[in-house]
Amino acid sequence: MDVTIYHNPACGTSRNTLALIRHAGIEPTVIEYLQDPPSRAALVELIAAAGLSVREAMRQNVPPYVERGLDDPALTDDALIEAMLREPILINRPFVVSPLGVRLCRPSELVLDLLPPITRPFSKEDGEVVIDADGRRVS
């Protein structure tokens, strides 16, 4: 299965999502989007395919969001996209693309909807159980 993750290794949610993909036996294409941001067309497609609004795809808890006045509800989607392209830290993460769809995987276990069934136990890096010893999804 061909899977791509737009990843930030400094983010626990992104690390857990990547670990779940690998736990499924898949070595995904990893795009560290802070160093290699998506093109405008790719970003617009990711957001649309995930069924999100542009604002839902933005990180609103980072300094550039308020510092740049991006909290202004009058801003257009185009203006928000341009801001994300200029400052990729504003792109929420991790986005995952698989043949089963596109998702913003927050929380990380949302990636399970994009992968083949996993029945082996899995816990997040903080110890939270995602798949229990009986192979059942916990959440």
Disulfide bonds with the S-S distance in Angstrom:
none
